[in-house]
Amino acid sequence: MCSVSTVFFVCSCGRGSQHEGFSRTILFVKGKPVASDSSEEMKSTKKGDLTTVNFGGKNEVDEVRDAFLIGD
């Protein structure tokens, strides 16, 4: 049995966004972001059940709830 749970998270900006049609893939292992398809530096913080992932300083911010990663 594998003890590591891995989830791929893909988000896309909706119509009207300055990044319309843009998508980001983030690899989470055991609930923590460990890799992405970005060439920018990735940093993350966790507050309660919300993980915030930043790329390239403040240029891009993605928020992911634990329920999405591990279920409810």
PDB file of N, CA, C, O and CB in Angstrom:
ATOM      1  N   MET A   1       0.839  -1.179   0.000  1.00  0.00           N
ATOM      2  CA  MET A   1       0.000   0.000   0.000  1.00  0.00           C
ATOM      3  C   MET A   1       0.889   1.249   0.000  1.00  0.00           C
ATOM      4  O   MET A   1       1.873   1.326   0.735  1.00  0.00           O
ATOM      5  CB  MET A   1      -0.957  -0.006   1.222  1.00  0.00           C
ATOM      6  N   CYS A   2       0.533   2.198  -0.815  1.00  0.00           N
ATOM      7  CA  CYS A   2       1.304   3.438  -0.927  1.00  0.00           C
ATOM      8  C   CYS A   2       0.924   4.389   0.204  1.00  0.00           C
ATOM      9  O   CYS A   2      -0.260   4.590   0.476  1.00  0.00           O
ATOM     10  CB  CYS A   2       1.068   4.112  -2.305  1.00  0.00           C
ATOM     11  N   SER A   3       1.915   4.969   0.857  1.00  0.00           N
ATOM     12  CA  SER A   3       1.632   5.862   1.978  1.00  0.00           C
ATOM     13  C   SER A   3       1.621   7.332   1.569  1.00  0.00           C
ATOM     14  O   SER A   3       1.421   8.206   2.413  1.00  0.00           O
ATOM     15  CB  SER A   3       2.650   5.648   3.073  1.00  0.00           C
ATOM     16  N   VAL A   4       1.835   7.612   0.285  1.00  0.00           N
ATOM     17  CA  VAL A   4       1.876   8.995  -0.189  1.00  0.00           C
ATOM     18  C   VAL A   4       0.668   9.249  -1.067  1.00  0.00           C
ATOM     19  O   VAL A   4       0.478   8.575  -2.079  1.00  0.00           O
ATOM     20  CB  VAL A   4       3.190   9.289  -0.963  1.00  0.00           C
ATOM     21  N   SER A   5      -0.150  10.216  -0.685  1.00  0.00           N
ATOM     22  CA  SER A   5      -1.274  10.570  -1.544  1.00  0.00           C
ATOM     23  C   SER A   5      -0.862  11.745  -2.419  1.00  0.00           C
ATOM     24  O   SER A   5      -0.295  12.720  -1.926  1.00  0.00           O
ATOM     25  CB  SER A   5      -2.542  10.916  -0.705  1.00  0.00           C
ATOM     26  N   THR A   6      -1.140  11.659  -3.694  1.00  0.00           N
ATOM     27  CA  THR A   6      -0.720  12.670  -4.653  1.00  0.00           C
ATOM     28  C   THR A   6      -1.932  13.175  -5.412  1.00  0.00           C
ATOM     29  O   THR A   6      -2.753  12.387  -5.881  1.00  0.00           O
ATOM     30  CB  THR A   6       0.337  12.108  -5.625  1.00  0.00           C
ATOM     31  N   VAL A   7      -2.041  14.469  -5.529  1.00  0.00           N
ATOM     32  CA  VAL A   7      -3.160  15.079  -6.234  1.00  0.00           C
ATOM     33  C   VAL A   7      -2.621  16.131  -7.184  1.00  0.00           C
ATOM     34  O   VAL A   7      -1.736  16.907  -6.823  1.00  0.00           O
ATOM     35  CB  VAL A   7      -4.182  15.698  -5.243  1.00  0.00           C
ATOM     36  N   PHE A   8      -3.147  16.158  -8.388  1.00  0.00           N
ATOM     37  CA  PHE A   8      -2.828  17.243  -9.309  1.00  0.00           C
ATOM     38  C   PHE A   8      -3.973  18.240  -9.266  1.00  0.00           C
ATOM     39  O   PHE A   8      -5.138  17.855  -9.370  1.00  0.00           O
ATOM     40  CB  PHE A   8      -2.590  16.713 -10.765  1.00  0.00           C
ATOM     41  N   PHE A   9      -3.658  19.492  -9.116  1.00  0.00           N
ATOM     42  CA  PHE A   9      -4.664  20.545  -9.067  1.00  0.00           C
ATOM     43  C   PHE A   9      -4.480  21.429 -10.289  1.00  0.00           C
ATOM     44  O   PHE A   9      -3.385  21.933 -10.541  1.00  0.00           O
ATOM     45  CB  PHE A   9      -4.560  21.376  -7.748  1.00  0.00           C
ATOM     46  N   VAL A  10      -5.535  21.612 -11.034  1.00  0.00           N
ATOM     47  CA  VAL A  10      -5.467  22.476 -12.209  1.00  0.00           C
ATOM     48  C   VAL A  10      -6.491  23.581 -12.042  1.00  0.00           C
ATOM     49  O   VAL A  10      -7.662  23.315 -11.771  1.00  0.00           O
ATOM     50  CB  VAL A  10      -5.715  21.675 -13.526  1.00  0.00           C
ATOM     51  N   CYS A  11      -6.060  24.798 -12.200  1.00  0.00           N
ATOM     52  CA  CYS A  11      -7.009  25.907 -12.129  1.00  0.00           C
ATOM     53  C   CYS A  11      -6.916  26.719 -13.413  1.00  0.00           C
ATOM     54  O   CYS A  11      -5.851  26.804 -14.025  1.00  0.00           O
ATOM     55  CB  CYS A  11      -6.734  26.804 -10.884  1.00  0.00           C
ATOM     56  N   SER A  12      -8.009  27.302 -13.812  1.00  0.00           N
ATOM     57  CA  SER A  12      -7.986  28.193 -14.960  1.00  0.00           C
ATOM     58  C   SER A  12      -8.755  29.454 -14.629  1.00  0.00           C
ATOM     59  O   SER A  12      -9.758  29.426 -13.916  1.00  0.00           O
ATOM     60  CB  SER A  12      -8.573  27.508 -16.208  1.00  0.00           C
ATOM     61  N   CYS A  13      -8.275  30.532 -15.148  1.00  0.00           N
ATOM     62  CA  CYS A  13      -8.952  31.811 -14.944  1.00  0.00           C
ATOM     63  C   CYS A  13     -10.132  31.895 -15.892  1.00  0.00           C
ATOM     64  O   CYS A  13     -10.046  31.473 -17.046  1.00  0.00           O
ATOM     65  CB  CYS A  13      -7.981  33.005 -15.162  1.00  0.00           C
ATOM     66  N   GLY A  14     -11.223  32.437 -15.405  1.00  0.00           N
ATOM     67  CA  GLY A  14     -12.442  32.524 -16.202  1.00  0.00           C
ATOM     68  C   GLY A  14     -12.457  33.688 -17.175  1.00  0.00           C
ATOM     69  O   GLY A  14     -11.513  34.473 -17.258  1.00  0.00           O
ATOM     70  N   ARG A  15     -13.544  33.773 -17.898  1.00  0.00           N
ATOM     71  CA  ARG A  15     -13.695  34.850 -18.871  1.00  0.00           C
ATOM     72  C   ARG A  15     -13.658  36.197 -18.179  1.00  0.00           C
ATOM     73  O   ARG A  15     -14.167  36.353 -17.070  1.00  0.00           O
ATOM     74  CB  ARG A  15     -14.999  34.693 -19.656  1.00  0.00           C
ATOM     75  N   GLY A  16     -13.057  37.159 -18.836  1.00  0.00           N
ATOM     76  CA  GLY A  16     -12.979  38.501 -18.277  1.00  0.00           C
ATOM     77  C   GLY A  16     -11.743  38.723 -17.426  1.00  0.00           C
ATOM     78  O   GLY A  16     -11.412  39.865 -17.108  1.00  0.00           O
ATOM     79  N   SER A  17     -11.058  37.658 -17.055  1.00  0.00           N
ATOM     80  CA  SER A  17      -9.831  37.789 -16.273  1.00  0.00           C
ATOM     81  C   SER A  17      -8.700  38.249 -17.180  1.00  0.00           C
ATOM     82  O   SER A  17      -8.711  37.970 -18.379  1.00  0.00           O
ATOM     83  CB  SER A  17      -9.467  36.450 -15.580  1.00  0.00           C
ATOM     84  N   GLN A  18      -7.730  38.948 -16.615  1.00  0.00           N
ATOM     85  CA  GLN A  18      -6.586  39.364 -17.426  1.00  0.00           C
ATOM     86  C   GLN A  18      -5.772  38.165 -17.883  1.00  0.00           C
ATOM     87  O   GLN A  18      -4.969  38.281 -18.809  1.00  0.00           O
ATOM     88  CB  GLN A  18      -5.700  40.329 -16.642  1.00  0.00           C
ATOM     89  N   HIS A  19      -5.968  37.008 -17.244  1.00  0.00           N
ATOM     90  CA  HIS A  19      -5.259  35.783 -17.628  1.00  0.00           C
ATOM     91  C   HIS A  19      -6.221  34.761 -18.211  1.00  0.00           C
ATOM     92  O   HIS A  19      -6.047  33.560 -18.003  1.00  0.00           O
ATOM     93  CB  HIS A  19      -4.523  35.182 -16.421  1.00  0.00           C
ATOM     94  N   GLU A  20      -7.228  35.216 -18.934  1.00  0.00           N
ATOM     95  CA  GLU A  20      -8.245  34.332 -19.486  1.00  0.00           C
ATOM     96  C   GLU A  20      -7.613  33.192 -20.275  1.00  0.00           C
ATOM     97  O   GLU A  20      -6.726  33.408 -21.101  1.00  0.00           O
ATOM     98  CB  GLU A  20      -9.204  35.115 -20.374  1.00  0.00           C
ATOM     99  N   GLY A  21      -8.083  31.975 -20.008  1.00  0.00           N
ATOM    100  CA  GLY A  21      -7.582  30.802 -20.695  1.00  0.00           C
ATOM    101  C   GLY A  21      -6.300  30.235 -20.109  1.00  0.00           C
ATOM    102  O   GLY A  21      -5.822  29.199 -20.571  1.00  0.00           O
ATOM    103  N   PHE A  22      -5.741  30.881 -19.119  1.00  0.00           N
ATOM    104  CA  PHE A  22      -4.501  30.448 -18.475  1.00  0.00           C
ATOM    105  C   PHE A  22      -4.797  29.301 -17.517  1.00  0.00           C
ATOM    106  O   PHE A  22      -5.843  29.287 -16.867  1.00  0.00           O
ATOM    107  CB  PHE A  22      -3.825  31.627 -17.724  1.00  0.00           C
ATOM    108  N   SER A  23      -3.895  28.352 -17.427  1.00  0.00           N
ATOM    109  CA  SER A  23      -4.062  27.281 -16.445  1.00  0.00           C
ATOM    110  C   SER A  23      -2.735  27.019 -15.734  1.00  0.00           C
ATOM    111  O   SER A  23      -1.662  27.311 -16.260  1.00  0.00           O
ATOM    112  CB  SER A  23      -4.580  25.985 -17.126  1.00  0.00           C
ATOM    113  N   ARG A  24      -2.833  26.467 -14.539  1.00  0.00           N
ATOM    114  CA  ARG A  24      -1.650  26.149 -13.732  1.00  0.00           C
ATOM    115  C   ARG A  24      -1.838  24.742 -13.170  1.00  0.00           C
ATOM    116  O   ARG A  24      -2.928  24.402 -12.710  1.00  0.00           O
ATOM    117  CB  ARG A  24      -1.433  27.204 -12.574  1.00  0.00           C
ATOM    118  N   THR A  25      -0.813  23.943 -13.200  1.00  0.00           N
ATOM    119  CA  THR A  25      -0.852  22.615 -12.597  1.00  0.00           C
ATOM    120  C   THR A  25       0.094  22.609 -11.402  1.00  0.00           C
ATOM    121  O   THR A  25       1.261  22.985 -11.511  1.00  0.00           O
ATOM    122  CB  THR A  25      -0.463  21.503 -13.633  1.00  0.00           C
ATOM    123  N   ILE A  26      -0.434  22.173 -10.257  1.00  0.00           N
ATOM    124  CA  ILE A  26       0.347  22.107  -9.022  1.00  0.00           C
ATOM    125  C   ILE A  26       0.259  20.683  -8.497  1.00  0.00           C
ATOM    126  O   ILE A  26      -0.830  20.117  -8.406  1.00  0.00           O
ATOM    127  CB  ILE A  26      -0.166  23.142  -7.952  1.00  0.00           C
ATOM    128  N   LEU A  27       1.407  20.102  -8.151  1.00  0.00           N
ATOM    129  CA  LEU A  27       1.442  18.754  -7.592  1.00  0.00           C
ATOM    130  C   LEU A  27       1.464  18.853  -6.076  1.00  0.00           C
ATOM    131  O   LEU A  27       2.346  19.489  -5.501  1.00  0.00           O
ATOM    132  CB  LEU A  27       2.674  17.958  -8.114  1.00  0.00           C
ATOM    133  N   PHE A  28       0.488  18.220  -5.431  1.00  0.00           N
ATOM    134  CA  PHE A  28       0.420  18.161  -3.970  1.00  0.00           C
ATOM    135  C   PHE A  28       0.760  16.751  -3.519  1.00  0.00           C
ATOM    136  O   PHE A  28       0.250  15.782  -4.081  1.00  0.00           O
ATOM    137  CB  PHE A  28      -0.986  18.584  -3.452  1.00  0.00           C
ATOM    138  N   VAL A  29       1.618  16.625  -2.510  1.00  0.00           N
ATOM    139  CA  VAL A  29       1.944  15.342  -1.895  1.00  0.00           C
ATOM    140  C   VAL A  29       1.675  15.477  -0.406  1.00  0.00           C
ATOM    141  O   VAL A  29       2.213  16.367   0.253  1.00  0.00           O
ATOM    142  CB  VAL A  29       3.436  14.920  -2.176  1.00  0.00           C
ATOM    143  N   LYS A  30       0.848  14.599   0.115  1.00  0.00           N
ATOM    144  CA  LYS A  30       0.440  14.648   1.521  1.00  0.00           C
ATOM    145  C   LYS A  30      -0.097  16.028   1.888  1.00  0.00           C
ATOM    146  O   LYS A  30       0.178  16.540   2.974  1.00  0.00           O
ATOM    147  CB  LYS A  30       1.620  14.281   2.433  1.00  0.00           C
ATOM    148  N   GLY A  31      -0.858  16.622   0.984  1.00  0.00           N
ATOM    149  CA  GLY A  31      -1.502  17.908   1.256  1.00  0.00           C
ATOM    150  C   GLY A  31      -0.623  19.129   1.085  1.00  0.00           C
ATOM    151  O   GLY A  31      -1.062  20.246   1.362  1.00  0.00           O
ATOM    152  N   LYS A  32       0.624  18.942   0.629  1.00  0.00           N
ATOM    153  CA  LYS A  32       1.536  20.087   0.480  1.00  0.00           C
ATOM    154  C   LYS A  32       1.952  20.233  -0.983  1.00  0.00           C
ATOM    155  O   LYS A  32       2.241  19.239  -1.649  1.00  0.00           O
ATOM    156  CB  LYS A  32       2.792  19.918   1.386  1.00  0.00           C
ATOM    157  N   PRO A  33       1.985  21.473  -1.487  1.00  0.00           N
ATOM    158  CA  PRO A  33       2.434  21.676  -2.863  1.00  0.00           C
ATOM    159  C   PRO A  33       3.944  21.452  -2.964  1.00  0.00           C
ATOM    160  O   PRO A  33       4.717  22.040  -2.208  1.00  0.00           O
ATOM    161  CB  PRO A  33       2.064  23.098  -3.353  1.00  0.00           C
ATOM    162  N   VAL A  34       4.354  20.604  -3.898  1.00  0.00           N
ATOM    163  CA  VAL A  34       5.773  20.274  -4.014  1.00  0.00           C
ATOM    164  C   VAL A  34       6.364  20.594  -5.384  1.00  0.00           C
ATOM    165  O   VAL A  34       7.585  20.682  -5.518  1.00  0.00           O
ATOM    166  CB  VAL A  34       5.974  18.821  -3.716  1.00  0.00           C
ATOM    167  N   ALA A  35       5.523  20.768  -6.404  1.00  0.00           N
ATOM    168  CA  ALA A  35       6.015  21.057  -7.749  1.00  0.00           C
ATOM    169  C   ALA A  35       4.899  21.684  -8.570  1.00  0.00           C
ATOM    170  O   ALA A  35       3.721  21.583  -8.229  1.00  0.00           O
ATOM    171  CB  ALA A  35       6.544  19.773  -8.438  1.00  0.00           C
ATOM    172  N   SER A  36       5.294  22.331  -9.653  1.00  0.00           N
ATOM    173  CA  SER A  36       4.304  22.909 -10.558  1.00  0.00           C
ATOM    174  C   SER A  36       4.878  22.998 -11.963  1.00  0.00           C
ATOM    175  O   SER A  36       6.045  22.680 -12.190  1.00  0.00           O
ATOM    176  CB  SER A  36       3.858  24.303 -10.068  1.00  0.00           C
ATOM    177  N   ASP A  37       4.052  23.430 -12.895  1.00  0.00           N
ATOM    178  CA  ASP A  37       4.501  23.612 -14.268  1.00  0.00           C
ATOM    179  C   ASP A  37       5.011  25.032 -14.511  1.00  0.00           C
ATOM    180  O   ASP A  37       5.198  25.433 -15.660  1.00  0.00           O
ATOM    181  CB  ASP A  37       3.369  23.292 -15.234  1.00  0.00           C
ATOM    182  N   SER A  38       5.236  25.787 -13.451  1.00  0.00           N
ATOM    183  CA  SER A  38       5.722  27.164 -13.566  1.00  0.00           C
ATOM    184  C   SER A  38       7.244  27.212 -13.488  1.00  0.00           C
ATOM    185  O   SER A  38       7.870  26.430 -12.772  1.00  0.00           O
ATOM    186  CB  SER A  38       5.110  28.044 -12.466  1.00  0.00           C
ATOM    187  N   SER A  39       7.823  28.143 -14.238  1.00  0.00           N
ATOM    188  CA  SER A  39       9.265  28.374 -14.123  1.00  0.00           C
ATOM    189  C   SER A  39       9.560  29.366 -12.994  1.00  0.00           C
ATOM    190  O   SER A  39      10.714  29.564 -12.616  1.00  0.00           O
ATOM    191  CB  SER A  39       9.840  28.898 -15.461  1.00  0.00           C
ATOM    192  N   GLU A  40       8.498  29.986 -12.459  1.00  0.00           N
ATOM    193  CA  GLU A  40       8.626  30.935 -11.349  1.00  0.00           C
ATOM    194  C   GLU A  40       8.828  30.187 -10.030  1.00  0.00           C
ATOM    195  O   GLU A  40       8.420  29.033  -9.894  1.00  0.00           O
ATOM    196  CB  GLU A  40       7.376  31.847 -11.265  1.00  0.00           C
ATOM    197  N   GLU A  41       9.452  30.844  -9.073  1.00  0.00           N
ATOM    198  CA  GLU A  41       9.617  30.267  -7.742  1.00  0.00           C
ATOM    199  C   GLU A  41       8.248  30.082  -7.094  1.00  0.00           C
ATOM    200  O   GLU A  41       7.399  30.970  -7.171  1.00  0.00           O
ATOM    201  CB  GLU A  41      10.526  31.164  -6.858  1.00  0.00           C
ATOM    202  N   MET A  42       8.031  28.930  -6.454  1.00  0.00           N
ATOM    203  CA  MET A  42       6.765  28.627  -5.796  1.00  0.00           C
ATOM    204  C   MET A  42       6.964  28.680  -4.285  1.00  0.00           C
ATOM    205  O   MET A  42       7.878  28.054  -3.748  1.00  0.00           O
ATOM    206  CB  MET A  42       6.226  27.235  -6.235  1.00  0.00           C
ATOM    207  N   LYS A  43       6.102  29.430  -3.605  1.00  0.00           N
ATOM    208  CA  LYS A  43       6.094  29.482  -2.142  1.00  0.00           C
ATOM    209  C   LYS A  43       4.661  29.237  -1.689  1.00  0.00           C
ATOM    210  O   LYS A  43       3.709  29.589  -2.385  1.00  0.00           O
ATOM    211  CB  LYS A  43       6.641  30.862  -1.601  1.00  0.00           C
ATOM    212  N   SER A  44       4.518  28.632  -0.518  1.00  0.00           N
ATOM    213  CA  SER A  44       3.170  28.384  -0.021  1.00  0.00           C
ATOM    214  C   SER A  44       3.065  28.676   1.464  1.00  0.00           C
ATOM    215  O   SER A  44       4.044  28.609   2.207  1.00  0.00           O
ATOM    216  CB  SER A  44       2.761  26.948  -0.297  1.00  0.00           C
ATOM    217  N   THR A  45       1.851  29.001   1.871  1.00  0.00           N
ATOM    218  CA  THR A  45       1.532  29.175   3.283  1.00  0.00           C
ATOM    219  C   THR A  45       0.226  28.443   3.552  1.00  0.00           C
ATOM    220  O   THR A  45      -0.587  28.257   2.647  1.00  0.00           O
ATOM    221  CB  THR A  45       1.427  30.694   3.671  1.00  0.00           C
ATOM    222  N   LYS A  46       0.028  28.032   4.788  1.00  0.00           N
ATOM    223  CA  LYS A  46      -1.194  27.343   5.174  1.00  0.00           C
ATOM    224  C   LYS A  46      -1.801  28.040   6.370  1.00  0.00           C
ATOM    225  O   LYS A  46      -1.121  28.313   7.359  1.00  0.00           O
ATOM    226  CB  LYS A  46      -0.922  25.859   5.485  1.00  0.00           C
ATOM    227  N   LYS A  47      -3.083  28.324   6.273  1.00  0.00           N
ATOM    228  CA  LYS A  47      -3.818  28.938   7.381  1.00  0.00           C
ATOM    229  C   LYS A  47      -5.146  28.207   7.487  1.00  0.00           C
ATOM    230  O   LYS A  47      -6.003  28.319   6.611  1.00  0.00           O
ATOM    231  CB  LYS A  47      -4.026  30.495   7.165  1.00  0.00           C
ATOM    232  N   GLY A  48      -5.304  27.458   8.572  1.00  0.00           N
ATOM    233  CA  GLY A  48      -6.513  26.655   8.724  1.00  0.00           C
ATOM    234  C   GLY A  48      -6.562  25.588   7.644  1.00  0.00           C
ATOM    235  O   GLY A  48      -5.620  24.810   7.492  1.00  0.00           O
ATOM    236  N   ASP A  49      -7.663  25.549   6.891  1.00  0.00           N
ATOM    237  CA  ASP A  49      -7.801  24.554   5.826  1.00  0.00           C
ATOM    238  C   ASP A  49      -7.492  25.133   4.442  1.00  0.00           C
ATOM    239  O   ASP A  49      -7.837  24.530   3.426  1.00  0.00           O
ATOM    240  CB  ASP A  49      -9.209  23.979   5.838  1.00  0.00           C
ATOM    241  N   LEU A  50      -6.846  26.293   4.401  1.00  0.00           N
ATOM    242  CA  LEU A  50      -6.554  26.958   3.136  1.00  0.00           C
ATOM    243  C   LEU A  50      -5.048  27.020   2.879  1.00  0.00           C
ATOM    244  O   LEU A  50      -4.292  27.552   3.692  1.00  0.00           O
ATOM    245  CB  LEU A  50      -7.149  28.369   3.129  1.00  0.00           C
ATOM    246  N   THR A  51      -4.624  26.470   1.741  1.00  0.00           N
ATOM    247  CA  THR A  51      -3.235  26.580   1.307  1.00  0.00           C
ATOM    248  C   THR A  51      -3.171  27.635   0.221  1.00  0.00           C
ATOM    249  O   THR A  51      -3.897  27.559  -0.771  1.00  0.00           O
ATOM    250  CB  THR A  51      -2.677  25.209   0.797  1.00  0.00           C
ATOM    251  N   THR A  52      -2.301  28.624   0.408  1.00  0.00           N
ATOM    252  CA  THR A  52      -2.101  29.677  -0.576  1.00  0.00           C
ATOM    253  C   THR A  52      -0.747  29.452  -1.229  1.00  0.00           C
ATOM    254  O   THR A  52       0.276  29.348  -0.551  1.00  0.00           O
ATOM    255  CB  THR A  52      -2.190  31.096   0.076  1.00  0.00           C
ATOM    256  N   VAL A  53      -0.754  29.378  -2.568  1.00  0.00           N
ATOM    257  CA  VAL A  53       0.466  29.139  -3.325  1.00  0.00           C
ATOM    258  C   VAL A  53       0.757  30.396  -4.146  1.00  0.00           C
ATOM    259  O   VAL A  53      -0.089  30.868  -4.905  1.00  0.00           O
ATOM    260  CB  VAL A  53       0.333  27.870  -4.244  1.00  0.00           C
ATOM    261  N   ASN A  54       1.976  30.929  -3.978  1.00  0.00           N
ATOM    262  CA  ASN A  54       2.401  32.131  -4.701  1.00  0.00           C
ATOM    263  C   ASN A  54       3.487  31.761  -5.701  1.00  0.00           C
ATOM    264  O   ASN A  54       4.361  30.942  -5.419  1.00  0.00           O
ATOM    265  CB  ASN A  54       2.912  33.226  -3.719  1.00  0.00           C
ATOM    266  N   PHE A  55       3.414  32.373  -6.863  1.00  0.00           N
ATOM    267  CA  PHE A  55       4.425  32.195  -7.900  1.00  0.00           C
ATOM    268  C   PHE A  55       5.004  33.554  -8.246  1.00  0.00           C
ATOM    269  O   PHE A  55       4.262  34.500  -8.508  1.00  0.00           O
ATOM    270  CB  PHE A  55       3.830  31.505  -9.163  1.00  0.00           C
ATOM    271  N   GLY A  56       6.324  33.654  -8.249  1.00  0.00           N
ATOM    272  CA  GLY A  56       6.987  34.884  -8.650  1.00  0.00           C
ATOM    273  C   GLY A  56       6.609  36.082  -7.806  1.00  0.00           C
ATOM    274  O   GLY A  56       6.296  37.147  -8.338  1.00  0.00           O
ATOM    275  N   GLY A  57       6.636  35.916  -6.496  1.00  0.00           N
ATOM    276  CA  GLY A  57       6.266  37.015  -5.609  1.00  0.00           C
ATOM    277  C   GLY A  57       4.760  37.145  -5.529  1.00  0.00           C
ATOM    278  O   GLY A  57       4.081  36.203  -5.119  1.00  0.00           O
ATOM    279  N   LYS A  58       4.229  38.279  -5.906  1.00  0.00           N
ATOM    280  CA  LYS A  58       2.784  38.529  -5.825  1.00  0.00           C
ATOM    281  C   LYS A  58       2.097  38.449  -7.183  1.00  0.00           C
ATOM    282  O   LYS A  58       0.907  38.750  -7.283  1.00  0.00           O
ATOM    283  CB  LYS A  58       2.528  39.889  -5.213  1.00  0.00           C
ATOM    284  N   ASN A  59       2.819  38.050  -8.232  1.00  0.00           N
ATOM    285  CA  ASN A  59       2.244  38.039  -9.573  1.00  0.00           C
ATOM    286  C   ASN A  59       1.098  37.054  -9.740  1.00  0.00           C
ATOM    287  O   ASN A  59       0.148  37.334 -10.472  1.00  0.00           O
ATOM    288  CB  ASN A  59       3.305  37.725 -10.567  1.00  0.00           C
ATOM    289  N   GLU A  60       1.169  35.908  -9.077  1.00  0.00           N
ATOM    290  CA  GLU A  60       0.124  34.897  -9.191  1.00  0.00           C
ATOM    291  C   GLU A  60      -0.110  34.272  -7.828  1.00  0.00           C
ATOM    292  O   GLU A  60       0.841  33.890  -7.146  1.00  0.00           O
ATOM    293  CB  GLU A  60       0.501  33.815 -10.236  1.00  0.00           C
ATOM    294  N   VAL A  61      -1.363  34.164  -7.429  1.00  0.00           N
ATOM    295  CA  VAL A  61      -1.736  33.568  -6.150  1.00  0.00           C
ATOM    296  C   VAL A  61      -2.867  32.580  -6.404  1.00  0.00           C
ATOM    297  O   VAL A  61      -3.884  32.937  -6.998  1.00  0.00           O
ATOM    298  CB  VAL A  61      -2.162  34.662  -5.108  1.00  0.00           C
ATOM    299  N   ASP A  62      -2.693  31.344  -5.957  1.00  0.00           N
ATOM    300  CA  ASP A  62      -3.723  30.315  -6.061  1.00  0.00           C
ATOM    301  C   ASP A  62      -4.059  29.830  -4.664  1.00  0.00           C
ATOM    302  O   ASP A  62      -3.164  29.633  -3.842  1.00  0.00           O
ATOM    303  CB  ASP A  62      -3.260  29.135  -6.965  1.00  0.00           C
ATOM    304  N   GLU A  63      -5.341  29.636  -4.390  1.00  0.00           N
ATOM    305  CA  GLU A  63      -5.787  29.162  -3.078  1.00  0.00           C
ATOM    306  C   GLU A  63      -6.493  27.823  -3.239  1.00  0.00           C
ATOM    307  O   GLU A  63      -7.332  27.650  -4.123  1.00  0.00           O
ATOM    308  CB  GLU A  63      -6.726  30.199  -2.398  1.00  0.00           C
ATOM    309  N   VAL A  64      -6.139  26.877  -2.366  1.00  0.00           N
ATOM    310  CA  VAL A  64      -6.695  25.528  -2.450  1.00  0.00           C
ATOM    311  C   VAL A  64      -7.138  25.087  -1.058  1.00  0.00           C
ATOM    312  O   VAL A  64      -6.361  25.145  -0.105  1.00  0.00           O
ATOM    313  CB  VAL A  64      -5.655  24.529  -3.046  1.00  0.00           C
ATOM    314  N   ARG A  65      -8.371  24.652  -0.949  1.00  0.00           N
ATOM    315  CA  ARG A  65      -8.912  24.163   0.324  1.00  0.00           C
ATOM    316  C   ARG A  65      -8.565  22.682   0.513  1.00  0.00           C
ATOM    317  O   ARG A  65      -8.504  21.919  -0.451  1.00  0.00           O
ATOM    318  CB  ARG A  65     -10.452  24.367   0.378  1.00  0.00           C
ATOM    319  N   ASP A  66      -8.339  22.291   1.771  1.00  0.00           N
ATOM    320  CA  ASP A  66      -8.027  20.899   2.099  1.00  0.00           C
ATOM    321  C   ASP A  66      -9.096  19.943   1.578  1.00  0.00           C
ATOM    322  O   ASP A  66      -8.775  18.841   1.133  1.00  0.00           O
ATOM    323  CB  ASP A  66      -7.878  20.735   3.608  1.00  0.00           C
ATOM    324  N   ALA A  67     -10.353  20.352   1.627  1.00  0.00           N
ATOM    325  CA  ALA A  67     -11.444  19.480   1.172  1.00  0.00           C
ATOM    326  C   ALA A  67     -11.260  19.075  -0.283  1.00  0.00           C
ATOM    327  O   ALA A  67     -11.639  17.972  -0.677  1.00  0.00           O
ATOM    328  CB  ALA A  67     -12.795  20.177   1.349  1.00  0.00           C
ATOM    329  N   PHE A  68     -10.684  19.959  -1.077  1.00  0.00           N
ATOM    330  CA  PHE A  68     -10.436  19.621  -2.477  1.00  0.00           C
ATOM    331  C   PHE A  68      -9.333  18.560  -2.588  1.00  0.00           C
ATOM    332  O   PHE A  68      -9.402  17.674  -3.439  1.00  0.00           O
ATOM    333  CB  PHE A  68     -10.048  20.886  -3.275  1.00  0.00           C
ATOM    334  N   LEU A  69      -8.330  18.657  -1.731  1.00  0.00           N
ATOM    335  CA  LEU A  69      -7.182  17.745  -1.798  1.00  0.00           C
ATOM    336  C   LEU A  69      -7.451  16.384  -1.166  1.00  0.00           C
ATOM    337  O   LEU A  69      -7.053  15.354  -1.711  1.00  0.00           O
ATOM    338  CB  LEU A  69      -5.996  18.376  -1.124  1.00  0.00           C
ATOM    339  N   ILE A  70      -8.124  16.377  -0.020  1.00  0.00           N
ATOM    340  CA  ILE A  70      -8.275  15.127   0.725  1.00  0.00           C
ATOM    341  C   ILE A  70      -9.726  14.678   0.853  1.00  0.00           C
ATOM    342  O   ILE A  70     -10.001  13.636   1.447  1.00  0.00           O
ATOM    343  CB  ILE A  70      -7.677  15.280   2.096  1.00  0.00           C
ATOM    344  N   GLY A  71     -10.643  15.443   0.309  1.00  0.00           N
ATOM    345  CA  GLY A  71     -12.050  15.099   0.397  1.00  0.00           C
ATOM    346  C   GLY A  71     -12.671  15.640   1.669  1.00  0.00           C
ATOM    347  O   GLY A  71     -11.986  16.142   2.561  1.00  0.00           O
ATOM    348  N   ASP A  72     -13.961  15.525   1.722  1.00  0.00           N
ATOM    349  CA  ASP A  72     -14.700  16.078   2.857  1.00  0.00           C
ATOM    350  C   ASP A  72     -15.219  14.980   3.749  1.00  0.00           C
ATOM    351  O   ASP A  72     -15.868  15.258   4.758  1.00  0.00           O
ATOM    352  CB  ASP A  72     -15.853  16.946   2.378  1.00  0.00           C
TER     353      ASP A  72
END
